[in-house]
Amino acid sequence: MKDASGIRKAELLPRHVGIIMDGNGRWAKKRGLPRSAGHVAGASNFRTITKYCSQIGIPYLTVYAFSTENWKRPQEEVKALMRLFKQYLEEALRDFTEENIRTRFIGDVSVFDPVLRGLIERVEESSKNKTGMVLNIAMNYGGRAELAHAVRRLAQEVKSGAIQPDEIDEDAISRYLYTAGQPDPDLIIRPSGENRTSNFLLWQSAYSEYVIMDILWPDFTTQDLDRALDEFAKRNRRFGGI
């Protein structure tokens, strides 16, 4: 919601927004285009929405770019996505320098080729001292894989004697998640009309508000984001209480 001047009230903004960027392939199919064209359009829209979130004062944004399950897609589509990721990272190094956005990558990025991993490191390094919005890009990310990663880290801690099994609580698990140190997402937006979480931020979204919108991601506009934020502002969040 905005005040009379049209400025959104900061106290009504979610601290952390998650977006499942879904519908690129269907967007392309509707237009008789290859699926790769949908991903190009989706990537362009990602840049628009990211800059808008930063401008209106959202502190944390997490976008679902490539899941652990996406490797099952046709090989040509996966290759096209990898080329697109490289292009985005090169553009980020060139064009995002003036944006006060700190970029992080969450997920197991070790599986990507050396060139892509090098670009990921350069983007994170070049933005690490920025003080504005934190942008988490989930690549080769899966909520279950993240939890398994956290459990393995905790098991190592127990094995080394650093902690005892009965000391493992919710805070201990949260410390080993990819988003450690960040607030859990208050709002998760899913364009495309699909009604499922798709393995996205499973632990962190325990009390997130979901807004499902029947809009394919490349068609998702800043006005659609505003509608989702207005819907969030109306929600009564009780976190299990009354």
C-alpha positions in Angstrom: 0.0 0.0 0.0 1.1 3.5 -0.7 0.5 6.8 1.0 -1.1 9.9 -0.6 2.2 10.8 -2.3 2.3 7.4 -4.0 5.3 6.2 -2.0 5.0 2.7 -0.5 5.2 2.6 3.3 8.5 1.0 4.3 6.9 -0.7 7.3 4.5 -2.6 5.0 7.2 -3.9 2.8 8.4 -7.5 3.3 12.0 -7.7 4.4 12.6 -10.7 2.1 10.8 -11.6 -1.1 11.3 -14.9 -2.9 10.2 -15.2 -6.6 9.8 -18.5 -8.4 10.4 -17.4 -12.0 8.2 -19.8 -13.8 6.5 -20.0 -17.2 9.3 -19.1 -19.7 8.8 -22.2 -21.7 5.0 -21.8 -21.9 5.4 -18.1 -22.8 7.6 -19.1 -25.8 5.3 -22.0 -26.8 2.3 -19.6 -26.9 4.2 -17.5 -29.4 5.5 -20.4 -31.6 9.1 -19.7 -30.4 11.7 -22.1 -29.1 11.9 -22.5 -25.3 15.2 -20.7 -25.3 13.5 -17.5 -26.5 11.3 -17.7 -23.4 14.4 -17.9 -21.1 15.9 -14.9 -22.8 12.7 -12.9 -22.2 12.6 -14.2 -18.6 16.2 -13.1 -18.0 15.4 -9.6 -19.3 12.4 -9.4 -17.0 14.5 -10.6 -14.1 16.8 -7.6 -14.5 13.8 -5.2 -14.6 12.1 -6.7 -11.5 15.4 -6.9 -9.5 16.2 -3.2 -10.1 12.6 -2.3 -9.1 12.8 -4.2 -5.9 16.0 -2.4 -5.1 14.6 1.0 -5.9 11.5 0.5 -3.7 13.6 -0.6 -0.7 13.2 -4.4 -0.4 16.2 -5.5 1.7 16.5 -9.1 0.4 15.4 -10.8 -2.8 15.8 -14.4 -3.7 15.0 -15.6 -7.2 14.8 -19.3 -8.3 16.9 -19.4 -11.5 17.8 -23.1 -11.9 16.8 -26.0 -9.7 18.5 -29.3 -9.1 15.7 -30.9 -11.1 16.2 -28.7 -14.1 19.1 -30.9 -15.3 16.4 -33.4 -16.4 15.3 -31.0 -19.2 16.3 -31.6 -22.8 20.1 -31.2 -23.2 19.8 -28.4 -25.7 17.6 -26.4 -23.3 20.1 -26.9 -20.5 22.9 -25.7 -22.7 21.0 -22.7 -23.7 20.4 -21.8 -20.1 24.1 -22.2 -19.3 24.9 -19.8 -22.1 22.3 -17.4 -20.8 23.7 -17.5 -17.3 27.1 -16.7 -18.6 25.7 -13.8 -20.6 23.9 -12.4 -17.6 27.0 -12.6 -15.4 29.1 -10.8 -18.0 26.4 -8.1 -18.2 26.2 -7.9 -14.4 29.9 -7.2 -14.2 29.6 -4.6 -16.9 26.1 -3.0 -16.2 25.3 -3.6 -12.6 28.3 -1.7 -11.2 26.2 1.4 -10.6 23.5 -0.6 -8.8 23.8 -0.8 -5.0 23.0 -4.5 -5.0 25.0 -7.2 -3.3 24.7 -10.4 -5.4 25.1 -13.9 -3.9 24.6 -17.3 -5.4 22.9 -20.1 -3.4 23.0 -23.7 -4.3 25.7 -26.1 -5.3 27.6 -24.1 -7.9 30.5 -26.5 -7.9 28.9 -28.5 -10.7 29.1 -25.7 -13.2 31.9 -25.4 -15.7 35.1 -23.4 -14.7 34.2 -20.4 -16.8 30.7 -20.0 -15.2 32.1 -20.7 -11.7 34.8 -18.0 -12.3 32.1 -15.5 -13.3 30.0 -16.3 -10.2 33.1 -15.6 -8.0 33.8 -12.3 -9.8 30.2 -11.1 -9.5 30.1 -12.0 -5.8 33.5 -10.4 -5.2 32.7 -7.2 -7.1 29.5 -6.6 -5.1 30.5 -7.8 -1.7 30.9 -4.3 -0.2 27.7 -2.9 -1.5 25.2 -1.8 1.2 21.9 -2.0 -0.7 19.6 -4.9 -1.4 21.0 -8.5 -1.1 20.1 -10.5 -4.2 20.3 -14.3 -3.9 20.3 -16.1 -7.2 19.4 -19.8 -6.6 21.3 -21.9 -9.2 21.5 -25.6 -9.0 19.4 -25.1 -5.9 16.9 -27.5 -4.2 15.4 -27.1 -0.8 15.9 -30.8 0.1 19.5 -30.7 -1.1 20.1 -27.6 1.0 18.7 -29.4 4.1 20.9 -32.4 3.3 23.9 -30.1 3.0 23.1 -28.6 6.4 22.7 -32.0 8.1 26.0 -33.2 6.7 27.7 -30.1 8.1 26.1 -30.6 11.5 27.1 -34.3 11.5 30.7 -33.2 10.9 30.4 -30.9 13.9 29.1 -33.7 16.1 31.8 -36.1 14.8 34.6 -33.5 15.7 33.1 -33.0 19.2 32.3 -29.3 18.5 28.7 -29.8 19.4 26.6 -32.5 21.0 23.6 -34.1 19.3 21.1 -32.6 21.8 22.4 -29.2 20.9 21.1 -29.4 17.4 18.0 -27.2 17.3 16.3 -25.0 14.7 18.9 -22.2 15.1 21.7 -24.7 14.5 20.2 -25.9 11.3 19.5 -22.4 10.1 23.2 -21.5 10.6 24.1 -24.0 7.9 21.6 -23.0 5.3 22.7 -21.1 2.2 20.7 -18.1 3.5 22.4 -18.1 7.0 22.3 -14.7 8.6 19.3 -13.5 6.5 15.7 -13.1 7.5 13.4 -15.8 6.3 11.2 -14.8 3.3 8.1 -13.0 4.3 6.6 -13.2 0.9 7.0 -15.7 -1.9 5.5 -14.9 -5.3 4.8 -17.5 -7.9 3.8 -16.3 -11.4 2.5 -18.8 -13.9 -0.5 -20.0 -11.8 1.2 -23.2 -10.5 0.2 -24.1 -7.0 3.3 -25.8 -5.5 6.5 -24.8 -3.8 8.8 -26.7 -6.3 11.4 -27.4 -3.7 12.1 -23.7 -3.1 13.3 -22.5 0.3 11.5 -25.4 2.1 12.9 -24.6 5.6 12.9 -20.8 5.3 9.3 -20.6 4.0 7.6 -22.3 6.9 5.7 -19.1 7.6 6.0 -17.2 4.3 3.0 -15.7 2.7 2.4 -17.0 -0.8 0.9 -15.1 -3.7 0.1 -17.1 -6.8 -0.4 -15.1 -9.9 -1.7 -16.5 -13.2 0.9 -14.6 -15.2 3.8 -16.2 -17.1 7.2 -14.8 -15.8 8.2 -12.9 -18.9 4.9 -11.0 -18.7 5.2 -10.2 -15.0 5.5 -6.5 -14.6 6.4 -4.1 -11.8 2.6 -3.4 -11.5 2.1 -7.1 -10.9 4.7 -7.0 -8.2 3.0 -4.0 -6.6 -0.3 -6.0 -6.6 1.5 -8.8 -4.8 3.0 -6.4 -2.3 -0.5 -4.9 -1.7 -1.9 -8.3 -1.1 0.9 -9.1 1.4 0.3 -5.8 3.3 -3.3 -7.0 3.9 -2.4 -10.4 5.4 -2.6 -11.0 9.1 0.5 -12.9 9.9 0.1 -14.8 13.2 3.0 -17.3 13.0 1.0 -20.0 14.7 -0.5 -17.7 17.3 -3.9 -16.1 17.6 
